[in-house]
């Protein structure tokens, strides 16, 4: 049976999403030992003359940056004893001061339990690491640390700064060296001209006064030069799939870019009340974007621009779905209903 026949129901879901939820999409489904299905749908933008989406189309990965870059680099740093996640954040961030936050650890940023609010438009007034670090560190906390989990870009922005300090280089260069060493192609911050020509556009941004093509959609990441701990990474579904297979391998007991013990520690759900978060990763719940059919061991993440990655070691499967649902506007939220239906269709096909 061909992949098109096997995944016919999932293909139907994605085809029906074209124009309604996004101009274009690329999917890759695979197991640890290789790809089962890869396909492109639609076109790269809503323009009448837009070119077809292809397997080589590059997408703004948005918050997949959190798990594919920031969390991966932190995993490696902890494994090499260069970073202690249980250390107080104040030991790494000079501006992080105050009695309300003295118990906050770096792990709290990863698990979204630091007390920080979800998001603020710092790009309107700030444009450097020093300014962002001071502004975030001096914010009044929204809740007492570790009493609940609130998904926060701000904690990951700070984690990006911590990585710069411990690695002695910018996050984009550190990630680029890792990607080269691991043979992860077509994934990087600040795409060069060759990648930009293959980028799917995102939004017509009123703040910058232009359509964004190969330029990070997230405004705070843009203000930081396109490189941040929470956003900024661009890549193809092929590239994301390559990393997903290594994550899946580590979850199944293989040494990949980290040891299995390190991976297991990062994907363990925290004990914070009502939280589904692990360290960097989200975990399966039946109401999430991964649908209802993945196992309790599944991990994943989504990105604001319309991207997602889910990995289920019990089923030996990963699912990459990249779209540019914010093209031409972020007001389109139709993808929210499509994601779980799509993932359920994929898992149903694999079970049959």
N, C-alpha and C positions, 0 to 999 in steps of 0.2 A: 504494500500500500504506500502510495506517495505521501510526503508530508502534507501536501495540499488537501488530499483526501482525508488523511488521519485527523488533521486539525481544521476540518471544514467549518465546524461550528464557531471556533475561535476566529477563523478568517472572516466569517460573516459578521461577527461583532465588530471587528476592526474596520471592515469595509463600510458598515453602516455608520461608523463614527466619522468617516471622512466628510469634510465640509460642515457637519453638524457640531463636532467636538474638536476638530483639528484639521489643518490642511493635509498633513502627512504624518505617517508613522512607520517605524521599523521595529520588527520583533525578532528576537532570537530566543529559542527554547533549546535547552540542552541538558546533558548529563555530564558527570565528571569526565567521561571518556570522549565527549565530542558533541557536536551540534545535531539536534534532531530536526529543527525547522528554523528557517530564516526567510524573511520576506519583507518587502517594502510596499507601502500603500499610499495612494494619493500623490499630492504634489507638495512642493516645499513652501508655498504660500498661496494666498487666496487670489493672487493676480491671474488674469485670464491666460497669460502666456508663461505661467510658472512651469519650471522643469519638473519632471517626475522625481519623486523621492526614490532613492536607491539604497542599497546596502552600504554604500560609501558616504551617505549623507551624515554630516556632523551636526550634533545637537548640543545646545546649551544644557548641561546636565544638572544645573541648579543645585539643589540640596543633596543630590547624590555625591557631591563633593565631600559632604560630611563623612560618608562611610568609605568612599573609594580613595580619598586622599588623606584627609585629616585623621580619621580613625586608623587607617592602615599605617600611616607614618607613626602614630602614637603606639600602636601595637609593637612595631619594630623597635621603637625607642625603649619601651618598657622591657621588652625581651632582652635587650642589650644593657639593661640596668642604667640607662641614661635618664630615666624619668620614673618617678614614684607617684602613681595616681592617687595614693592616699595622703600625699603631702598637702599641706595647706596651700590654697591658691596664692595667698599673700607671699609665700616663699618664692614664687615665680613672677608675680605681677606687683611691681612696686606701688602702683596706685590703688591696689585692692585693700582698702583700709576701712576699719569700723567694727564695732562690737557685734553688729548684726550679721556680719559675714566672716568673722574670724574662724569659724569652723568649716567653711566651705572648702572642699577639696577639688582637685582637677577632675576626679571621677564624677563629681557632681555636675560639672559642665557637660561631660560626655553623656550623662544619664538625664540631663535636663531637670535637675533637682536643686539647682543652686539658689533659687529665689529670684533669679532674673526674669524680667518680663519677656514676652515672645519676640518683639521687634519694635524698633523705633527708627524713624528716618534721619539718622545721623548724617547722611550724605548732604543734607541741606545746609549744614553748618560746619562739617568737619571733613578733612581731606588727607589725614596722615595717621600713621599708627599711633603716635603720641596723643593726638587729639581723640581718636576713637578709644584708646585704652583708658584715658582719663575719664571720658564721658561715661563709658560703660561701668567702670569701676566705682564711680561715685553715685550711680543711680540708687535710689531707695529700693530695697528689695520688695518684690510684690508679695512674697510669702516667706515664712520661716524655712530655711534650707532643710531639705529631705522630708518635709511634711507632705509634699505632693510633687507631681511632675508637670511642668509647663514647657512645651516644646519651644526652645529659644535659639534663635540665630546668634544672639549676643554672646552666649557662652562659647559657642564655636568660633566666633571672631577672636575671642581671647585665647582660645586654644591654638589658633593659628599663630598668634604672637609668641606663645610659649614654644611652639615648634621652631620658630625662627631662632630663638635664643639657644635652645639646646642643640640644634643641628648646625648652628653657625652659618646659616644661609637662608635665602628666601624659600618659602614653601613651594613655589613653582619649580625652582631649580632642584630642590630635594626630591620632589615627586618625579621630575623628568629623569633624574639619574636612576631612580627605582624602576620607572617604566622601561627605560632602555635595558637595564640589567635583566628584567623579567620578560622582555620581549612583548610588552603591551603596546601595540601600535595605535596611532590615531587617537591618543588621549592626552590632553595637556591643557594648561592654562594659557590664556592669551594666544589664540591660534595664529599661526603664521599665514602668509598670503595663500599658500597652497591649501591649507585647511579652510580658510575663510571662504574660498571659492566653492567649497562643498557644504557650507553651513546652511542649515535651515533658518530663515529669519524668525525672530520672535516678535516683539511688540513695536508698534509705532509709539515711541516714548515721548510724551509731551515735555518731560523734564529736560531731556537732551535734544529734543527737536528733530528727531530722525528715526527712521526704522533701524532696528538693531540687527546686524548681520555679523556674526563672529565677534560680537562685543557683549560682554556679560550683561544679562538682563537685570540682575539684582543691583539696585542702586547703591547699597552700602558697599558691595564688593567692587563696583565701578569706582566709587570714591577712593577705595584703597588700591587703585591701579589695576583692577581686574584679578587680583590674587587675594583670596581670603580663606579663612578656615571653614566658612559656611557655604560658599558658592564661588564659582569662577571656572570650574572644570568644564571642558568641552570634549566630546568624544563620539565615536560611532557605537552602534549596538555590538559590532564585532569586538571592539575594544572592551566594552563593559562585560561582554560574555567571557572574554579571556580571563578577566579578573574574577568573575563569578565562579569559573571552574576551579580556580586556585582556592577561593574561599570554601567551596564545596569540598574540595580535596582535604583541606585542613579539618573541616568538620567531620570528615570520615576517617581521620587518623593519619593523614599524610603530612609530611613536612612540605610546606610551600614557601610563601614569603615569610611565614612565621610557623612556629611549632603548633601542633594540635592543642596542646595545653593552653597556649596563649589565646588561640581562637576561641576555645571553649569558655575561657574566663570572660571574654568580651561579649559573647552572645547570651550570657546568662541573664535572664530577666531580673531586675532589681526587686527588692521587697517593699518598695515605696507603695503606699496604698493607691489602688486604682491605676497604677502605671503599667504600660506594656513595654516600657523602654529597657533596653540593655545598655551596654557602653557603646554609644554611637548608633547602634542598630535599633530598629523597632522589631517587635516579635509578633507572632501571629495572634490575631483575634478575629472571630468570624465577621465582625463589622468593618474590617479594615479593607484596604485596597486589594489585598491578595485574595479576597473571596472567602469561601467557607470550606474549601476542600483540602487545603494544605494542612500539614501536621502541626502539632503544638511546638515542634522544634524549628519551624520555619522562621527565617529572619529576612528583613528587607528594609526598604526606604523608598520614599518618593521625592520628586523634585517639583517645584512650583511651576516650572515651564511646561510640565506634562510628561515627566520621565519617571520611571520606576524600575526597581530591581527586587525580585523576591527569590530566595534560595531555600530549598527544603531538603535537608540531608536525609531525612527518612524516606522520601520518595526519590532521592537521587536526581533532583531536577532544579534548574534555575530558569527564571523567566525574565528577560529584559524587554521592556516596552518603552520606546522613546518616541515622543510626539512633540510638536510645537503648538500646544493647545492655546498659548498666549498670542498667537498670530491670527489676527492683527491686534487683539485686545485681551487683557487678562480677565475681562468680565465674563468670558465663556467658561462655565464650570461643568459642561456636559460630560467631561471625562470622568467625573466622580462616579457616575453610574456605570460607565463602560468598563472601568478597571476591574471591579469584582466579577462582573459577568464574563469578561475575557479570561481572567485567571481560572474561574470555575470551569469554563469550557476547555482550557488547556489541560487541567488536571483530570477532567472527565475523559478526555481523549487518551491520556496516558494510562488510565485505569482500565480502559476497554480492551 
